[in-house]
């Protein structure tokens, strides 16, 4: 079973590390042209308990000798595809004389192959129907089933299937782990697709799994917006709100959010709510913010319920503070009234005392 191992950045884009055995999983049997990748396959049925020797012939004819160690017996090969032809690696056990005693040959021989994701379509008549099946699975939130159908078509060069694969790897889902490296590669090779532009924009803008590239991030998002991709408006609005890769401008952010709302984009509606909640270029208005958060829920925004809960809490705190302020104002007013009444009584007592002294016998004149 082919299993992915650790990924790391290297060479042109990044390095992906795969394990191959004689029985390999289709989902991992591919690579991208001009992307350096490190592949590994496992030798089975080895009799030695320490190590053995092997010779591997790469698709380019290069011969590589390696010592393979127990207990896993993993053979690692680094390879950069230069064409869309299937890459075939052949291996055989070999006596390696690198010291004393020499390394004995590994048992057996064989080959493993990988498909290269094509830049040009090599499709068959059933691929369009299969792609529609994949779309139906994805719409039903069956990511694994959708990917199993779309991936072979993507490898054969379908831009639509490549873009769908990029989307699935970017978001993950039931049975599919999020894989930003594969998402980026599939989006790169299908960059003419608007969904791929969106993914490339998000990855570059935020530096997800690779170095941040502000220019590419903003450019791809602008291209996606020009192709009427609703989510692009919300992401560009967020960039202008936060000042990420652009000069912060709440006015520009609001314009972009409004365009997204016209396309029923939930993130854009939430963005406008955030502007009113936080007073970004406008007076804070929690009630107005709640209206926009409710609209984001209407548009299917995944965080809408949390946003509404938060704003309800702020509104409740604000209402409690208003009531407390009103009560404090009422008490202060009452205290003032009592103080004024007491002052009047004190002055009246003093007046009466003065009058009384005037009429008492023996009062000095």
Buried (B, 14 or more C-beta within 10 A) or exposed (E): EBBBEEBEEBEEBBBBBBBBBBEBBEBBBBBBBEBBBBBBBBBEEBEBEEBBBBBBBBBEEEEBEBEBEEEEBBBBBBBBBEEBEBBEBBBBBBEBEEEEEEBBBBBBEEEBEBBBBBBEEEBEEEBEEBBEBBBEBBEEEBBBBBBBBBBBBBBBBBBBBBBBBBBBBBEBBEEBEBBBBBBBBBBBBBBEBBBBBBBBBBBBBBEBBBEBBBEBBBBBBBBBBEBEBBBBBBBBBBBBBEEBBBEBBBEBBBBBBBBBBEBBBBBBBBBBBBBBBEEBEBEBEBEBBBBBBBBBBEBEBEBBEEBBEBBEEBBEEEEEEEEEEEEEEEEEEEEEEEEEEEEEEEEEEEEEEEEEEEEEEEEEE
